[in-house]
Amino acid sequence: MRSNRRPIADCRLPIAVRRILLPAASCLLPVALVAQDPLLAERADFARWLETSPVSPYAAIYHQPLTDDLAFGPGAAPPLDALPPGTLQQGLFGLRLNTEDGRRTVPRNRDVRLGAWHVRVSGERGRSSVTVFGPPGSVSPPGWYPPNPMLVGEGVLQPPDQSETRRMLGLDGVEVEATHAGTLVATVAGLAVRLTVFRMPDPASEESELTIFFRDETNDAGTYPAGRFLPLQPLGGDRYRADFNRARNPFCAYNTVFPCPRPWRGNEIPAPIEAGERYDGGESP
């Protein structure tokens, strides 16, 4: 059967979204939407994934650091007591899931079925987190501001004075060791901005992404209070594009089981950036 989907060459979705929303080999979008507008196509695919995926952030019922053996089933802590009986163990030879059906290896950053639920262990050994996904409840797809070409900035990424790494939360609530990449100096809607940029690694691959986590005057007045994430698009050399129409909420905006990243110092834009993803306060319990 012929597929009605084709790859998008630049794959502008953030890595954290891309690797769970789209196949690893390519970024695929409906042809009809692509012909209309790639940005609208991205938004439509993302909303569809949020509504239907068994590992959508709306379907998460648990997200916590993995500090010891984790029990599932009767006798376990809520909400894990609803799952089939089992134990997730972190040993010298990796992760193991022990159930009534036997023992199996649990790969990191991959989803493992446990009855009607999915279990994912993210991050590196010693700093792992566990997310459990169940049947999704009510889903309120996010809204977006209309595309605004005035809220696309291009500028120079100035390197940092000294090397710095910092542990921080990514868009999906997973802690990573990010590297300070410098400061983006650009103009957005006539306003000069200087925004701190970190290179955020993807725990599931060897990829990384230059990312800005920013706040502006729409926070808590149309957008998520903690801020939004934005990946930079390379233009060649030391020049990059910051398309605020592609700004996205962290997963904690969809579901309170996810931790929220702290705002990055200095990344406050003294103007309303009415572009990208909106927020109406409709978190999942």
For each residue, the residues with C-beta under 8 A, 3 or more apart:
1:
2:
3: 6
4: 30 31
5: 28 29 30 31
6: 3 28 29 31 34
7: 11 26 27 28
8: 11 12 27 28 29 34 38 41
9:
10: 233
11: 7 8 18 22 26 27
12: 8 38 42 231 233 243 246
13: 17 18 21 22 27 42 46
14: 17 18 171 209 211 229 231 248
15: 18 19 200 202 205 207 208 209 231
16: 19 20 170 171 172 174 200 202
17: 13 14 20 21 46 171 172 248
18: 11 13 14 15 21 22 27
19: 15 16 22 24 202 204 205
20: 16 17 49 53 55 172
21: 13 17 18 45 46 49 53
22: 11 13 18 19 26 27 28 45
23: 26 28
24: 19 205
25:
26: 7 11 22 23
27: 7 8 11 13 18 22
28: 5 6 7 8 22 23
29: 5 6 8 33 34 38 41 42 45
30: 4 5 33 34 41 44 45
31: 4 5 6 34 35
32: 35 36
33: 29 30 36 37 40 41 44 45
34: 6 8 29 30 31 38 41
35: 31 32
36: 32 33 40 41
37: 33 40 41 147
38: 8 12 29 34 41 42
39: 42 43 147 245 246
40: 33 36 37 43 44 147
41: 8 29 30 33 34 36 37 38 44 45
42: 12 13 29 38 39 45 46 246
43: 39 40 46 47 144
44: 30 33 40 41 47 48
45: 21 22 29 30 33 41 42 48 49
46: 13 17 21 42 43 49 50
47: 43 44 50 51 141 142
48: 44 45 51 52
49: 20 21 45 46 52 53 56
50: 46 47 53 56 57 58 139 141 142 254
51: 47 48 56 58 136 139 141
52: 48 49 56
53: 20 21 49 50 56 59
54: 59 118 133 136
55: 20 59 111 118 120 133
56: 49 50 51 52 53 59 60 133 136 139 254
57: 50 60 172 251 254 255 258 284
58: 50 51 136 137 139 254 255 284
59: 53 54 55 56 118 133 134 135 136
60: 56 57 63 131 132 133 134 251 255 257 258 284
61: 79 117 132 133 134 257
62: 79 80 130 131 132 257
63: 60 129 130 131 132 173 257 258 259
64: 129 130
65: 127 128 129 130
66: 70 88 90 121 128 129 130
67:
68: 90
69: 87 88 89 90
70: 66 80 87 88 130
71: 75 76 77 80 86 87
72: 76 80 81 83 84 85 86 87 88 114
73: 76 80 81 83 84 85 86
74: 81 85
75: 71 81
76: 71 72 73 80 81 83
77: 71 80 81
78: 81 82
79: 61 62 82 132 134
80: 62 70 71 72 73 76 77 83 132
81: 72 73 74 75 76 77 78
82: 78 79 134
83: 72 73 76 80 86 114 115 117 132
84: 72 73 99 100 114 115 117
85: 72 73 74 99 100
86: 71 72 73 83 97 98 99 100 114
87: 69 70 71 72 97 98
88: 66 69 70 72 95 96 97 106 119 121 130
89: 69 95 96 97 98
90: 66 68 69 94 95 125 128
91: 94 95 96
92:
93:
94: 90 91 105 106
95: 88 89 90 91 105 106 107 108 121
96: 88 89 91 103 104 105 106
97: 86 87 88 89 103 104 105 106 112 114 119
98: 86 87 89 102 103
99: 84 85 86 102 103 104 114
100: 84 85 86
101:
102: 98 99
103: 96 97 98 99
104: 96 97 99 112
105: 94 95 96 97
106: 88 94 95 96 97 110 112 119 121
107: 95 110 112
108: 95 121 122 123 124 128 203 204
109: 120 121 122 123 203 204
110: 106 107 120 204
111: 55 118 119 120 133
112: 97 104 106 107 118 119 120
113: 117 118 119
114: 72 83 84 86 97 99 117 118 119
115: 83 84
116: 134 135
117: 61 83 84 113 114 132 133 134
118: 54 55 59 111 112 113 114 132 133
119: 88 97 106 111 112 113 114 130 131 132 133
120: 55 109 110 111 112 130 131 132 133
121: 66 88 95 106 108 109 128 129 130
122: 108 109 128 129 130 131 172 174 203 204
123: 108 109 127 128 129 174 175 176 203
124: 108 127 128 203
125: 90 128
126:
127: 65 123 124 167 175
128: 65 66 90 108 121 122 123 124 125
129: 63 64 65 66 121 122 123 173 174 175
130: 62 63 64 65 66 70 88 119 120 121 122
131: 60 62 63 119 120 122 173 257
132: 60 61 62 63 79 80 83 117 118 119 120
133: 54 55 56 59 60 61 111 117 118 119 120
134: 59 60 61 79 82 116 117
135: 59 116
136: 51 54 56 58 59 139
137: 58 284 285
138: 284
139: 50 51 56 58 136 284
140: 280 282
141: 47 50 51
142: 47 50 249 253 254 277 278 279
143: 277 278 280
144: 43 276 277 278
145: 148 245 274 275 276 278
146:
147: 37 39 40 245 275
148: 145 151 244 245 274 275
149: 152
150: 189
151: 148 188 189 243 244 245 273 274 275
152: 149 188 241 242 243 244 245
153: 184 186 187 188 193 241 242 244
154: 186 235 239 240 241 242
155: 184 185 186 187 239 240 242
156: 184 185 186 238 239 240
157: 181 182 183 184 185 197 210 232 238 239 240
158: 182 183 184 185 238
159: 181 182
160: 163 164 180 181 182 183
161:
162:
163: 160 179 180
164: 160 179 180
165: 177 178 179 180
166: 177 178 180 198
167: 127 175 176 177 178
168: 175 176 178 198 261 262
169: 173 174 175 176 250 259 260 261 262
170: 16 173 174 175 176 200 211 229 261
171: 14 16 17 229 248 250 251
172: 16 17 20 57 122 250 251 258
173: 63 129 131 169 170 250 251 252 258 259 260
174: 16 122 123 129 169 170 203
175: 123 127 129 167 168 169 170
176: 123 167 168 169 170 200 201 203
177: 165 166 167 201
178: 165 166 167 168 198 199 200 201 211
179: 163 164 165 198 199
180: 160 163 164 165 166 196 197 198 199
181: 157 159 160 197 198 199 210
182: 157 158 159 160 197
183: 157 158 160 194 195 196 197
184: 153 155 156 157 158 193 194 195 197 212 232 240 242
185: 155 156 157 158 192 193 194
186: 153 154 155 156 192 193 195 240 242
187: 153 155 190 191 192 193
188: 151 152 153 191 193 242 244 269 273
189: 150 151 271
190: 187
191: 187 188 269 270 271
192: 185 186 187
193: 153 184 185 186 187 188 269
194: 183 184 185 266
195: 183 184 186 212 214 242 266 267 269
196: 180 183 212 264 265 266 267
197: 157 180 181 182 183 184 210 211 212 232
198: 166 168 178 179 180 181 210 211 213 264
199: 178 179 180 181 208 209 210 211
200: 15 16 170 176 178 208 209 210 211
201: 176 177 178 207 208
202: 15 16 19 205 206 207 208 209
203: 108 109 122 123 124 174 176
204: 19 108 109 110 122
205: 15 19 24 202
206: 202
207: 15 201 202
208: 15 199 200 201 202
209: 14 15 199 200 202 231 232
210: 157 181 197 198 199 200 231 232 234 240
211: 14 170 178 197 198 199 200 229 230 231 232
212: 184 195 196 197 229 230 231 232 242 264 267
213: 198 227 228 229 230 261 263 264 267
214: 195 227 228 230 247 264 267 268 269 273
215: 219 226 227 228 263 267 268 269
216: 219 223 268 269 270 271 272 273
217: 221 269 270 271 272 273
218: 221 222 223 272 273 274
219: 215 216 223 224 225 226 227
220: 223 225
221: 217 218 272
222: 218 272 274 278 279
223: 216 218 219 220 228 247 249 273 276 277 278 279
224: 219 227 228 249 250 253 277 279
225: 219 220 279
226: 215 219 250 252 253 260 261 262 263
227: 213 214 215 219 224 250 261 263 264 267
228: 213 214 215 223 224 247 248 249 250 276 277
229: 14 170 171 211 212 213 247 248 249 250
230: 211 212 213 214 242 243 244 246 247 248 276
231: 12 14 15 209 210 211 212 246
232: 157 184 197 209 210 211 212 240 241 242
233: 10 12 240 241 242 243
234: 210 239 240
235: 154 239 240 241
236: 239
237:
238: 156 157 158
239: 154 155 156 157 234 235 236
240: 154 155 156 157 184 186 210 232 233 234 235
241: 152 153 154 232 233 235
242: 152 153 154 155 184 186 188 195 212 230 232 233
243: 12 151 152 230 233 246
244: 148 151 152 153 188 230 247 273 275 276
245: 39 145 147 148 151 152 275 276
246: 12 39 42 230 231 243 276
247: 214 223 228 229 230 244 273 275 276 277
248: 14 17 171 228 229 230 276 277
249: 142 223 224 228 229 253 254 277 279
250: 169 171 172 173 224 226 227 228 229 253 258 260 261
251: 57 60 171 172 173 254 255 258
252: 173 226 255 256 258 259 260 283
253: 142 224 226 249 250 279 283
254: 50 56 57 58 142 249 251 258 283 284
255: 57 58 60 251 252 258 283 284
256: 252 283 284 285
257: 60 61 62 63 131
258: 57 60 63 172 173 250 251 252 254 255
259: 63 169 173 252
260: 169 173 226 250 252
261: 168 169 170 213 226 227 250
262: 168 169 226
263: 213 215 226 227 267 268
264: 196 198 212 213 214 227 267
265: 196
266: 194 195 196
267: 195 196 212 213 214 215 227 263 264
268: 214 215 216 263
269: 188 191 193 195 214 215 216 217 273
270: 191 216 217
271: 189 191 216 217
272: 216 217 218 221 222
273: 151 188 214 216 217 218 223 244 247 269 276
274: 145 148 151 218 222
275: 145 147 148 151 244 245 247
276: 144 145 223 228 230 244 245 246 247 248 273
277: 142 143 144 223 224 228 247 248 249
278: 142 143 144 145 222 223
279: 142 222 223 224 225 249 253
280: 140 143
281:
282: 140
283: 252 253 254 255 256
284: 57 58 60 137 138 139 254 255 256
285: 137 256
